Amino acid sequence: GLFRKSGSVVRLKELRAKLDAGEECLPTARPCDVAGLVKQFFRELPEPILPTELQEAFFKAQQLPSEEERTSATMLLSCVLPDKNICVLRHFFDFLHNVSQRYCNYL
């Protein structure tokens, strides 16, 4: 659980204020606080990253029988996502990849 544990509300507000002011503060922040900010970011978006009209299609794509079919369907669906959504997803997946690499190195 990194994303299950909530960070301190006070620390989250302080961290967000520092980020909004352009301060370089993430390297020294607690991991649960950074995860809390990521969750807060996605909750506060005016529209979901996966548009409502495509959510069912993405869900059904993940229920396809083979990994190849799931990957192909997901890639095709991603082609109709707005560019800004793709950009956010790329950054988020890069972040998750970096988190997983740090975890693997920790073990």
N, CA, C and O atoms as a GROMACS GRO file, in nm:
protein
  428
    1GLY      N    1   0.020  -0.112   0.000
    1GLY     CA    2   0.000   0.000   0.000
    1GLY      C    3   0.025   0.140   0.000
    1GLY      O    4  -0.031   0.213   0.081
    2LEU      N    5   0.109   0.185  -0.089
    2LEU     CA    6   0.141   0.327  -0.095
    2LEU      C    7   0.016   0.413  -0.115
    2LEU      O    8   0.004   0.518  -0.053
    3PHE      N    9  -0.075   0.370  -0.199
    3PHE     CA   10  -0.193   0.452  -0.228
    3PHE      C   11  -0.310   0.423  -0.135
    3PHE      O   12  -0.412   0.491  -0.142
    4ARG      N   13  -0.297   0.325  -0.048
    4ARG     CA   14  -0.402   0.298   0.050
    4ARG      C   15  -0.389   0.386   0.172
    4ARG      O   16  -0.489   0.427   0.231
    5LYS      N   17  -0.266   0.416   0.211
    5LYS     CA   18  -0.243   0.495   0.331
    5LYS      C   19  -0.258   0.643   0.299
    5LYS      O   20  -0.202   0.692   0.201
    6SER      N   21  -0.334   0.712   0.382
    6SER     CA   22  -0.354   0.856   0.362
    6SER      C   23  -0.240   0.934   0.427
    6SER      O   24  -0.191   0.899   0.534
    7GLY      N   25  -0.201   1.039   0.361
    7GLY     CA   26  -0.103   1.129   0.420
    7GLY      C   27  -0.172   1.224   0.516
    7GLY      O   28  -0.294   1.229   0.524
    8SER      N   29  -0.093   1.298   0.589
    8SER     CA   30  -0.145   1.398   0.682
    8SER      C   31  -0.210   1.511   0.604
    8SER      O   32  -0.152   1.562   0.508
    9VAL      N   33  -0.330   1.552   0.645
    9VAL     CA   34  -0.401   1.661   0.578
    9VAL      C   35  -0.318   1.789   0.586
    9VAL      O   36  -0.310   1.863   0.488
   10VAL      N   37  -0.258   1.814   0.700
   10VAL     CA   38  -0.176   1.934   0.717
   10VAL      C   39  -0.055   1.929   0.624
   10VAL      O   40  -0.024   2.027   0.557
   11ARG      N   41   0.014   1.814   0.621
   11ARG     CA   42   0.132   1.802   0.533
   11ARG      C   43   0.092   1.813   0.386
   11ARG      O   44   0.164   1.873   0.306
   12LEU      N   45  -0.023   1.754   0.349
   12LEU     CA   46  -0.069   1.763   0.210
   12LEU      C   47  -0.093   1.908   0.170
   12LEU      O   48  -0.054   1.950   0.061
   13LYS      N   49  -0.158   1.985   0.258
   13LYS     CA   50  -0.182   2.126   0.227
   13LYS      C   51  -0.051   2.203   0.213
   13LYS      O   52  -0.036   2.285   0.123
   14GLU      N   53   0.044   2.176   0.303
   14GLU     CA   54   0.174   2.242   0.296
   14GLU      C   55   0.248   2.204   0.168
   14GLU      O   56   0.305   2.289   0.100
   15LEU      N   57   0.246   2.075   0.135
   15LEU     CA   58   0.314   2.026   0.016
   15LEU      C   59   0.252   2.086  -0.110
   15LEU      O   60   0.324   2.127  -0.202
   16ARG      N   61   0.121   2.091  -0.114
   16ARG     CA   62   0.054   2.148  -0.231
   16ARG      C   63   0.086   2.297  -0.245
   16ARG      O   64   0.108   2.345  -0.356
   17ALA      N   65   0.089   2.369  -0.133
   17ALA     CA   66   0.122   2.512  -0.137
   17ALA      C   67   0.264   2.532  -0.190
   17ALA      O   68   0.289   2.622  -0.269
   18LYS      N   69   0.357   2.448  -0.145
   18LYS     CA   70   0.495   2.458  -0.192
   18LYS      C   71   0.503   2.430  -0.342
   18LYS      O   72   0.572   2.501  -0.416
   19LEU      N   73   0.432   2.326  -0.388
   19LEU     CA   74   0.433   2.293  -0.531
   19LEU      C   75   0.370   2.405  -0.613
   19LEU      O   76   0.422   2.442  -0.718
   20ASP      N   77   0.259   2.460  -0.564
   20ASP     CA   78   0.193   2.569  -0.635
   20ASP      C   79   0.283   2.692  -0.644
   20ASP      O   80   0.273   2.771  -0.739
   21ALA      N   81   0.372   2.709  -0.545
   21ALA     CA   82   0.465   2.821  -0.545
   21ALA      C   83   0.590   2.792  -0.627
   21ALA      O   84   0.678   2.877  -0.640
   22GLY      N   85   0.599   2.671  -0.683
   22GLY     CA   86   0.713   2.635  -0.766
   22GLY      C   87   0.833   2.584  -0.689
   22GLY      O   88   0.943   2.574  -0.744
   23GLU      N   89   0.813   2.553  -0.563
   23GLU     CA   90   0.924   2.505  -0.479
   23GLU      C   91   0.954   2.359  -0.508
   23GLU      O   92   0.862   2.278  -0.526
   24GLU      N   93   1.081   2.324  -0.512
   24GLU     CA   94   1.124   2.185  -0.533
   24GLU      C   95   1.120   2.114  -0.398
   24GLU      O   96   1.212   2.125  -0.318
   25CYS      N   97   1.011   2.041  -0.374
   25CYS     CA   98   0.992   1.982  -0.242
   25CYS      C   99   0.961   1.832  -0.245
   25CYS      O  100   0.956   1.768  -0.140
   26LEU      N  101   0.940   1.776  -0.362
   26LEU     CA  102   0.901   1.636  -0.369
   26LEU      C  103   1.010   1.538  -0.322
   26LEU      O  104   0.976   1.438  -0.259
   27PRO      N  105   1.139   1.564  -0.351
   27PRO     CA  106   1.240   1.467  -0.307
   27PRO      C  107   1.245   1.447  -0.155
   27PRO      O  108   1.288   1.342  -0.108
   28THR      N  109   1.202   1.547  -0.081
   28THR     CA  110   1.207   1.534   0.066
   28THR      C  111   1.071   1.502   0.127
   28THR      O  112   1.061   1.483   0.248
   29ALA      N  113   0.967   1.495   0.044
   29ALA     CA  114   0.832   1.467   0.095
   29ALA      C  115   0.817   1.319   0.127
   29ALA      O  116   0.884   1.234   0.069
   30ARG      N  117   0.728   1.291   0.219
   30ARG     CA  118   0.697   1.152   0.252
   30ARG      C  119   0.622   1.087   0.136
   30ARG      O  120   0.535   1.150   0.075
   31PRO      N  121   0.654   0.962   0.105
   31PRO     CA  122   0.588   0.894  -0.007
   31PRO      C  123   0.435   0.893   0.005
   31PRO      O  124   0.366   0.911  -0.095
   32CYS      N  125   0.382   0.873   0.124
   32CYS     CA  126   0.236   0.868   0.138
   32CYS      C  127   0.175   1.006   0.111
   32CYS      O  128   0.060   1.014   0.067
   33ASP      N  129   0.250   1.114   0.136
   33ASP     CA  130   0.198   1.247   0.106
   33ASP      C  131   0.198   1.273  -0.044
   33ASP      O  132   0.104   1.333  -0.097
   34VAL      N  133   0.303   1.229  -0.113
   34VAL     CA  134   0.307   1.244  -0.259
   34VAL      C  135   0.194   1.162  -0.322
   34VAL      O  136   0.126   1.209  -0.412
   35ALA      N  137   0.175   1.039  -0.273
   35ALA     CA  138   0.065   0.956  -0.324
   35ALA      C  139  -0.069   1.023  -0.298
   35ALA      O  140  -0.159   1.018  -0.381
   36GLY      N  141  -0.082   1.085  -0.181
   36GLY     CA  142  -0.206   1.157  -0.149
   36GLY      C  143  -0.232   1.271  -0.244
   36GLY      O  144  -0.346   1.296  -0.283
   37LEU      N  145  -0.125   1.342  -0.282
   37LEU     CA  146  -0.141   1.451  -0.379
   37LEU      C  147  -0.180   1.398  -0.517
   37LEU      O  148  -0.261   1.460  -0.587
   38VAL      N  149  -0.124   1.286  -0.555
   38VAL     CA  150  -0.161   1.225  -0.684
   38VAL      C  151  -0.309   1.189  -0.683
   38VAL      O  152  -0.382   1.219  -0.779
   39LYS      N  153  -0.354   1.125  -0.576
   39LYS     CA  154  -0.497   1.090  -0.566
   39LYS      C  155  -0.584   1.214  -0.568
   39LYS      O  156  -0.688   1.216  -0.634
   40GLN      N  157  -0.542   1.318  -0.496
   40GLN     CA  158  -0.617   1.444  -0.492
   40GLN      C  159  -0.625   1.506  -0.631
   40GLN      O  160  -0.729   1.557  -0.671
   41PHE      N  161  -0.514   1.503  -0.704
   41PHE     CA  162  -0.511   1.557  -0.840
   41PHE      C  163  -0.618   1.491  -0.927
   41PHE      O  164  -0.695   1.559  -0.994
   42PHE      N  165  -0.621   1.357  -0.926
   42PHE     CA  166  -0.718   1.286  -1.010
   42PHE      C  167  -0.862   1.309  -0.964
   42PHE      O  168  -0.953   1.317  -1.046
   43ARG      N  169  -0.882   1.319  -0.833
   43ARG     CA  170  -1.018   1.345  -0.782
   43ARG      C  171  -1.069   1.483  -0.822
   43ARG      O  172  -1.188   1.500  -0.846
   44GLU      N  173  -0.979   1.580  -0.831
   44GLU     CA  174  -1.019   1.718  -0.856
   44GLU      C  175  -1.024   1.756  -1.004
   44GLU      O  176  -1.059   1.869  -1.037
   45LEU      N  177  -0.990   1.663  -1.092
   45LEU     CA  178  -0.999   1.694  -1.235
   45LEU      C  179  -1.144   1.725  -1.272
   45LEU      O  180  -1.236   1.660  -1.223
   46PRO      N  181  -1.165   1.824  -1.358
   46PRO     CA  182  -1.303   1.857  -1.397
   46PRO      C  183  -1.371   1.744  -1.476
   46PRO      O  184  -1.493   1.729  -1.471
   47GLU      N  185  -1.292   1.666  -1.547
   47GLU     CA  186  -1.343   1.550  -1.621
   47GLU      C  187  -1.250   1.433  -1.595
   47GLU      O  188  -1.130   1.453  -1.576
   48PRO      N  189  -1.304   1.310  -1.593
   48PRO     CA  190  -1.217   1.194  -1.569
   48PRO      C  191  -1.118   1.173  -1.683
   48PRO      O  192  -1.144   1.210  -1.798
   49ILE      N  193  -1.004   1.114  -1.649
   49ILE     CA  194  -0.901   1.084  -1.750
   49ILE      C  195  -0.956   0.991  -1.857
   49ILE      O  196  -0.929   1.010  -1.976
   50LEU      N  197  -1.032   0.891  -1.816
   50LEU     CA  198  -1.101   0.806  -1.912
   50LEU      C  199  -1.243   0.859  -1.923
   50LEU      O  200  -1.324   0.840  -1.832
   51PRO      N  201  -1.275   0.926  -2.034
   51PRO     CA  202  -1.407   0.986  -2.048
   51PRO      C  203  -1.519   0.886  -2.020
   51PRO      O  204  -1.509   0.768  -2.054
   52THR      N  205  -1.624   0.935  -1.959
   52THR     CA  206  -1.736   0.851  -1.918
   52THR      C  207  -1.787   0.764  -2.033
   52THR      O  208  -1.818   0.646  -2.012
   53GLU      N  209  -1.794   0.820  -2.152
   53GLU     CA  210  -1.847   0.744  -2.266
   53GLU      C  211  -1.755   0.631  -2.311
   53GLU      O  212  -1.797   0.544  -2.387
   54LEU      N  213  -1.628   0.630  -2.265
   54LEU     CA  214  -1.535   0.523  -2.303
   54LEU      C  215  -1.506   0.426  -2.188
   54LEU      O  216  -1.441   0.323  -2.210
   55GLN      N  217  -1.550   0.455  -2.069
   55GLN     CA  218  -1.516   0.372  -1.954
   55GLN      C  219  -1.564   0.227  -1.969
   55GLN      O  220  -1.490   0.134  -1.938
   56GLU      N  221  -1.685   0.209  -2.016
   56GLU     CA  222  -1.738   0.073  -2.035
   56GLU      C  223  -1.657  -0.004  -2.140
   56GLU      O  224  -1.631  -0.123  -2.124
   57ALA      N  225  -1.617   0.065  -2.246
   57ALA     CA  226  -1.536   0.000  -2.350
   57ALA      C  227  -1.400  -0.042  -2.296
   57ALA      O  228  -1.353  -0.152  -2.326
   58PHE      N  229  -1.336   0.044  -2.216
   58PHE     CA  230  -1.208   0.007  -2.154
   58PHE      C  231  -1.226  -0.112  -2.059
   58PHE      O  232  -1.143  -0.202  -2.056
   59PHE      N  233  -1.334  -0.110  -1.984
   59PHE     CA  234  -1.362  -0.221  -1.891
   59PHE      C  235  -1.380  -0.352  -1.968
   59PHE      O  236  -1.322  -0.454  -1.931
   60LYS      N  237  -1.458  -0.348  -2.075
   60LYS     CA  238  -1.482  -0.469  -2.155
   60LYS      C  239  -1.353  -0.516  -2.224
   60LYS      O  240  -1.332  -0.636  -2.240
   61ALA      N  241  -1.269  -0.422  -2.264
   61ALA     CA  242  -1.142  -0.460  -2.327
   61ALA      C  243  -1.058  -0.543  -2.232
   61ALA      O  244  -0.988  -0.634  -2.275
   62GLN      N  245  -1.064  -0.512  -2.104
   62GLN     CA  246  -0.984  -0.586  -2.005
   62GLN      C  247  -1.043  -0.722  -1.973
   62GLN      O  248  -0.980  -0.803  -1.906
   63GLN      N  249  -1.162  -0.749  -2.020
   63GLN     CA  250  -1.226  -0.879  -1.999
   63GLN      C  251  -1.206  -0.974  -2.117
   63GLN      O  252  -1.253  -1.088  -2.114
   64LEU      N  253  -1.138  -0.928  -2.221
   64LEU     CA  254  -1.112  -1.015  -2.336
   64LEU      C  255  -1.024  -1.132  -2.293
   64LEU      O  256  -0.944  -1.119  -2.200
   65PRO      N  257  -1.037  -1.247  -2.361
   65PRO     CA  258  -0.970  -1.369  -2.314
   65PRO      C  259  -0.817  -1.370  -2.316
   65PRO      O  260  -0.755  -1.427  -2.227
   66SER      N  261  -0.756  -1.310  -2.417
   66SER     CA  262  -0.609  -1.319  -2.424
   66SER      C  263  -0.545  -1.183  -2.398
   66SER      O  264  -0.605  -1.078  -2.419
   67GLU      N  265  -0.421  -1.189  -2.353
   67GLU     CA  266  -0.347  -1.065  -2.327
   67GLU      C  267  -0.330  -0.985  -2.456
   67GLU      O  268  -0.336  -0.862  -2.456
   68GLU      N  269  -0.307  -1.056  -2.566
   68GLU     CA  270  -0.290  -0.988  -2.695
   68GLU      C  271  -0.416  -0.910  -2.734
   68GLU      O  272  -0.408  -0.796  -2.780
   69GLU      N  273  -0.533  -0.973  -2.715
   69GLU     CA  274  -0.659  -0.906  -2.746
   69GLU      C  275  -0.682  -0.786  -2.654
   69GLU      O  276  -0.726  -0.680  -2.698
   70ARG      N  277  -0.652  -0.804  -2.525
   70ARG     CA  278  -0.670  -0.694  -2.429
   70ARG      C  279  -0.580  -0.576  -2.465
   70ARG      O  280  -0.623  -0.461  -2.461
   71THR      N  281  -0.456  -0.607  -2.500
   71THR     CA  282  -0.362  -0.501  -2.536
   71THR      C  283  -0.406  -0.430  -2.664
   71THR      O  284  -0.406  -0.307  -2.670
   72SER      N  285  -0.444  -0.506  -2.763
   72SER     CA  286  -0.487  -0.445  -2.891
   72SER      C  287  -0.609  -0.356  -2.872
   72SER      O  288  -0.613  -0.244  -2.923
   73ALA      N  289  -0.708  -0.406  -2.799
   73ALA     CA  290  -0.830  -0.328  -2.777
   73ALA      C  291  -0.800  -0.201  -2.698
   73ALA      O  292  -0.854  -0.094  -2.728
   74THR      N  293  -0.715  -0.212  -2.598
   74THR     CA  294  -0.680  -0.096  -2.518
   74THR      C  295  -0.605   0.007  -2.600
   74THR      O  296  -0.629   0.127  -2.589
   75MET      N  297  -0.513  -0.040  -2.684
   75MET     CA  298  -0.438   0.052  -2.770
   75MET      C  299  -0.532   0.123  -2.868
   75MET      O  300  -0.518   0.243  -2.891
   76LEU      N  301  -0.625   0.049  -2.926
   76LEU     CA  302  -0.720   0.111  -3.018
   76LEU      C  303  -0.806   0.215  -2.948
   76LEU      O  304  -0.830   0.324  -3.001
   77LEU      N  305  -0.853   0.182  -2.828
   77LEU     CA  306  -0.935   0.277  -2.752
   77LEU      C  307  -0.855   0.402  -2.714
   77LEU      O  308  -0.909   0.512  -2.713
   78SER      N  309  -0.728   0.384  -2.684
   78SER     CA  310  -0.646   0.499  -2.645
   78SER      C  311  -0.630   0.597  -2.760
   78SER      O  312  -0.601   0.715  -2.738
   79CYS      N  313  -0.648   0.551  -2.884
   79CYS     CA  314  -0.636   0.639  -3.001
   79CYS      C  315  -0.746   0.745  -3.006
   79CYS      O  316  -0.730   0.848  -3.071
   80VAL      N  317  -0.856   0.720  -2.938
   80VAL     CA  318  -0.966   0.818  -2.940
   80VAL      C  319  -0.967   0.908  -2.816
   80VAL      O  320  -1.053   0.994  -2.803
   81LEU      N  321  -0.871   0.887  -2.727
   81LEU     CA  322  -0.860   0.975  -2.610
   81LEU      C  323  -0.805   1.110  -2.652
   81LEU      O  324  -0.723   1.118  -2.744
   82PRO      N  325  -0.849   1.217  -2.587
   82PRO     CA  326  -0.791   1.349  -2.615
   82PRO      C  327  -0.641   1.350  -2.582
   82PRO      O  328  -0.596   1.278  -2.494
   83ASP      N  329  -0.566   1.432  -2.654
   83ASP     CA  330  -0.421   1.440  -2.634
   83ASP      C  331  -0.384   1.472  -2.490
   83ASP      O  332  -0.289   1.415  -2.436
   84LYS      N  333  -0.459   1.563  -2.427
   84LYS     CA  334  -0.426   1.601  -2.289
   84LYS      C  335  -0.441   1.481  -2.194
   84LYS      O  336  -0.365   1.467  -2.099
   85ASN      N  337  -0.540   1.396  -2.221
   85ASN     CA  338  -0.559   1.277  -2.137
   85ASN      C  339  -0.444   1.179  -2.155
   85ASN      O  340  -0.395   1.121  -2.058
   86ILE      N  341  -0.402   1.160  -2.280
   86ILE     CA  342  -0.289   1.072  -2.309
   86ILE      C  343  -0.164   1.123  -2.239
   86ILE      O  344  -0.087   1.044  -2.183
   87CYS      N  345  -0.142   1.252  -2.243
   87CYS     CA  346  -0.025   1.312  -2.179
   87CYS      C  347  -0.026   1.285  -2.028
   87CYS      O  348   0.076   1.245  -1.971
   88VAL      N  349  -0.139   1.306  -1.963
   88VAL     CA  350  -0.149   1.281  -1.819
   88VAL      C  351  -0.127   1.133  -1.789
   88VAL      O  352  -0.057   1.098  -1.694
   89LEU      N  353  -0.187   1.046  -1.869
   89LEU     CA  354  -0.168   0.902  -1.848
   89LEU      C  355  -0.022   0.861  -1.864
   89LEU      O  356   0.029   0.779  -1.787
   90ARG      N  357   0.046   0.917  -1.963
   90ARG     CA  358   0.188   0.884  -1.982
   90ARG      C  359   0.270   0.924  -1.859
   90ARG      O  360   0.355   0.847  -1.812
   91HIS      N  361   0.245   1.044  -1.807
   91HIS     CA  362   0.317   1.089  -1.688
   91HIS      C  363   0.283   1.001  -1.567
   91HIS      O  364   0.371   0.965  -1.489
   92PHE      N  365   0.156   0.967  -1.554
   92PHE     CA  366   0.114   0.884  -1.441
   92PHE      C  367   0.175   0.744  -1.450
   92PHE      O  368   0.224   0.692  -1.349
   93PHE      N  369   0.174   0.684  -1.566
   93PHE     CA  370   0.233   0.550  -1.582
   93PHE      C  371   0.384   0.554  -1.563
   93PHE      O  372   0.443   0.460  -1.510
   94ASP      N  373   0.447   0.663  -1.606
   94ASP     CA  374   0.590   0.679  -1.582
   94ASP      C  375   0.617   0.688  -1.432
   94ASP      O  376   0.711   0.628  -1.381
   95PHE      N  377   0.534   0.763  -1.362
   95PHE     CA  378   0.544   0.773  -1.217
   95PHE      C  379   0.529   0.636  -1.151
   95PHE      O  380   0.608   0.598  -1.065
   96LEU      N  381   0.427   0.561  -1.193
   96LEU     CA  382   0.406   0.428  -1.136
   96LEU      C  383   0.523   0.336  -1.166
   96LEU      O  384   0.563   0.255  -1.082
   97HIS      N  385   0.578   0.347  -1.286
   97HIS     CA  386   0.696   0.266  -1.322
   97HIS      C  387   0.813   0.299  -1.230
   97HIS      O  388   0.881   0.210  -1.180
   98ASN      N  389   0.836   0.428  -1.208
   98ASN     CA  390   0.945   0.470  -1.119
   98ASN      C  391   0.922   0.421  -0.976
   98ASN      O  392   1.016   0.378  -0.910
   99VAL      N  393   0.799   0.428  -0.930
   99VAL     CA  394   0.768   0.378  -0.795
   99VAL      C  395   0.797   0.229  -0.788
   99VAL      O  396   0.856   0.182  -0.691
  100SER      N  397   0.755   0.154  -0.890
  100SER     CA  398   0.777   0.009  -0.888
  100SER      C  399   0.926  -0.025  -0.894
  100SER      O  400   0.970  -0.121  -0.831
  101GLN      N  401   1.003   0.053  -0.968
  101GLN     CA  402   1.147   0.030  -0.976
  101GLN      C  403   1.214   0.055  -0.841
  101GLN      O  404   1.303  -0.019  -0.799
  102ARG      N  405   1.171   0.159  -0.774
  102ARG     CA  406   1.228   0.189  -0.641
  102ARG      C  407   1.190   0.079  -0.543
  102ARG      O  408   1.270   0.040  -0.458
  103TYR      N  409   1.067   0.028  -0.556
  103TYR     CA  410   1.023  -0.080  -0.467
  103TYR      C  411   1.105  -0.206  -0.493
  103TYR      O  412   1.149  -0.272  -0.398
  104CYS      N  413   1.126  -0.240  -0.621
  104CYS     CA  414   1.204  -0.359  -0.655
  104CYS      C  415   1.348  -0.347  -0.606
  104CYS      O  416   1.408  -0.445  -0.561
  105ASN      N  417   1.404  -0.226  -0.614
  105ASN     CA  418   1.539  -0.203  -0.565
  105ASN      C  419   1.544  -0.210  -0.412
  105ASN      O  420   1.648  -0.241  -0.354
  106TYR      N  421   1.434  -0.180  -0.348
  106TYR     CA  422   1.425  -0.183  -0.202
  106TYR      C  423   1.428  -0.325  -0.152
  106TYR      O  424   1.484  -0.353  -0.046
  107LEU      N  425   1.365  -0.417  -0.229
  107LEU     CA  426   1.360  -0.557  -0.188
  107LEU      C  427   1.497  -0.613  -0.199
  107LEU      O  428   1.518  -0.731  -0.170
   0.00000   0.00000   0.00000
